[in-house]
Amino acid sequence: MSGQARLTGLMARGAAFLGSEQAILAGAMSWVSERHLVAAMSNAGIFGVIACGAMTPELLDAEIEGTKALTAKPFGVNLITMHPDLDALIDICAKHQVGHVVLAGGLPPGGAIEKIKASGAKVICFAPALALAKKLIRSGVDALVIEGMEAGGHIGPVSTSVLAQEMLPTIAEQLPVFVAGGIGRGEAIAGYLEMGAAGVQLGTRFVCATECIAHPNFKKAFIRASARDAVASVQIDPRLPVIPVRALKNSSSELFTAKQREVAQLLDEGKVEMLEAQLQIERYWAGALRRAVIDGDVENGSVMAGQSVGMVTKEEPLADIVATLTGEAAIALDRRAA
Ligand SMILES: Cc1cc2nc3c(=O)[nH]c(=O)nc-3n(C[C@H](O)[C@H](O)[C@H](O)COP(=O)(O)O)c2cc1C
C-alpha cells in the first residue's frame, strides 16, 4: 500500500468526524483565526476554526456569517469557557448550525456541553491529563484534543510526546483524539496517527499563510525565530495562579510581570475575587496579542508562538502548507512500510 493510501486510511476516522478531507484540525488563534484564514483552511481541505476569544455575541455572529460567505465547507468555532457571555455565544453557534464547537480554557461550566449537543453540534474539549479526559468522556464530549507544552498560546506542563504515550492507548478507541503542540512537519503527523490519534491540531505552522491577516511584523517575527525563542511566561506570585503562555521573547514579559503584580495587589486588598483576577489576566493577554497581531507591535505586544516556529520559514499559500505537511506524512509512511 502506498504512503498516501496509508495516510488516507489513518486519517479516515478523524476526517469523517470533522467532515473535512484531512484529519487536520486548525487550532483557533485569537485575532488570527478570523474569516479569511478560517475559510482558506476549510477550502484547502483541513478544518478551520474561528477563535471567538473575547468577541461579543454580535461580533461572533458577524464572523460566522462572513466565513460562510467565503466557504461552503464545514468549519468550527472555539469558545473560551471563562467568557462571561458563554451561553449567548453558544446560542449564536446554534443559530448558524455550526457543526463543531471547541471549548477551551478549562473545564466547561455545568450545562455547556449539553446545551451545545442539544443544538446538534459536536463538542470538542482539551484534556490536559488522563483523569480529566475520562471525566470529559463521561460528560459526553465527542472528541478530545491533547495538547503539549510545546504549543503556542496557553499551555499545560507536560510535553506532547508524553501526553500522547500516556493517553492515546487508553482513550483513542473510545472517541477521536487529536494531538496538538509542536507539530511542524508531516513526519510527526504520521507518527501520532500511527500511535492511535484520529488526527492532529496545528496552530503555529499556519500563521504565515498568505491568507492570514496577521500584521507583516508578526509574520516576520515568526520567520526569524527559532524554537528556543518561544518561551513560557513566568508566574511571579504563588497566590495568583496564572496559566503559562508560550510566546516569542520580547519586552512584553516585563509588562506581564507588572500586570501580575497589579492584579496580585488587588487580590491582597480584597478588591477583586480570584475569578475576576484571572479574567483580568486573560483580558491582558487578549489585548497584548491584539497589539502584536493587528497593530504589528511585536516588541511590546504578545507574539504567541509554539516551539515549531523554527520550522516556519516563509510566507506561502495555506494550500501549499497543507500539501507540504500531507506530502511529508505520506513519504514517511511509505518509508516505514518498505
Ligand atoms: C497566536 C496564537 C493564539 C492562540 N489563541 C488561542 C485561542 O484563542 N484559543 C485556543 O483554544 N487556543 C489558542 N491557541 C492555541 C492553538 O489553538 C493551538 O492549539 C496551538 O497553536 C497548537 O500548537 P502549535 O502552536 O505547536 O501548533 C493559540 C496559539 C497561537 C500561536
The ligand as an SDF file (V2000), in Angstrom:
LIG
                    3D

 31 33  0  0  0  0  0  0  0  0999 V2000
   -1.0830   33.2510   18.2780 C   0  0  0  0  0  0  0  0  0  0  0  0
   -1.8350   32.1120   18.9470 C   0  0  0  0  0  0  0  0  0  0  0  0
   -3.0870   32.3500   19.5070 C   0  0  0  0  0  0  0  0  0  0  0  0
   -3.8140   31.2930   20.0970 C   0  0  0  0  0  0  0  0  0  0  0  0
   -5.0700   31.5420   20.5960 N   0  0  0  0  0  0  0  0  0  0  0  0
   -5.8290   30.5070   21.0420 C   0  0  0  0  0  0  0  0  0  0  0  0
   -7.1880   30.7050   21.4350 C   0  0  0  0  0  0  0  0  0  0  0  0
   -7.7240   31.8090   21.3650 O   0  0  0  0  0  0  0  0  0  0  0  0
   -7.8970   29.6210   21.8630 N   0  0  0  0  0  0  0  0  0  0  0  0
   -7.3320   28.3640   21.9180 C   0  0  0  0  0  0  0  0  0  0  0  0
   -8.0180   27.4100   22.3100 O   0  0  0  0  0  0  0  0  0  0  0  0
   -6.0450   28.1550   21.5660 N   0  0  0  0  0  0  0  0  0  0  0  0
   -5.3010   29.1810   21.1100 C   0  0  0  0  0  0  0  0  0  0  0  0
   -4.0110   28.9340   20.6810 N   0  0  0  0  0  0  0  0  0  0  0  0
   -3.5180   27.5370   20.6090 C   0  0  0  0  0  0  0  0  0  0  0  0
   -3.8150   26.9330   19.2170 C   0  0  0  0  0  0  0  0  0  0  0  0
   -5.1950   26.8010   19.0070 O   0  0  0  0  0  0  0  0  0  0  0  0
   -3.2060   25.5300   19.0270 C   0  0  0  0  0  0  0  0  0  0  0  0
   -3.7820   24.6270   19.9300 O   0  0  0  0  0  0  0  0  0  0  0  0
   -1.7010   25.5240   19.1910 C   0  0  0  0  0  0  0  0  0  0  0  0
   -1.1590   26.5680   18.4290 O   0  0  0  0  0  0  0  0  0  0  0  0
   -1.1480   24.1790   18.7410 C   0  0  0  0  0  0  0  0  0  0  0  0
    0.2110   24.0700   18.9720 O   0  0  0  0  0  0  0  0  0  0  0  0
    1.3380   24.5800   17.9310 P   0  0  0  0  0  0  0  0  0  0  0  0
    1.3290   26.0620   18.0500 O   0  0  0  0  0  0  0  0  0  0  0  0
    2.5650   23.9470   18.4510 O   0  0  0  0  0  0  0  0  0  0  0  0
    0.9390   24.1170   16.5760 O   0  0  0  0  0  0  0  0  0  0  0  0
   -3.2620   29.9860   20.1240 C   0  0  0  0  0  0  0  0  0  0  0  0
   -1.9820   29.7670   19.5740 C   0  0  0  0  0  0  0  0  0  0  0  0
   -1.2740   30.7930   18.9920 C   0  0  0  0  0  0  0  0  0  0  0  0
    0.0820   30.5030   18.3710 C   0  0  0  0  0  0  0  0  0  0  0  0
  1  2  1  0
  2  3  1  0
  2 30  2  0
  3  4  2  0
  4  5  1  0
  4 28  1  0
  5  6  2  0
  6  7  1  0
  6 13  1  0
  7  8  2  0
  7  9  1  0
  9 10  1  0
 10 11  2  0
 10 12  1  0
 12 13  2  0
 13 14  1  0
 14 15  1  0
 14 28  1  0
 15 16  1  0
 16 17  1  0
 16 18  1  0
 18 19  1  0
 18 20  1  0
 20 21  1  0
 20 22  1  0
 22 23  1  0
 23 24  1  0
 24 25  2  0
 24 26  1  0
 24 27  1  0
 28 29  2  0
 29 30  1  0
 30 31  1  0
M  END
$$$$
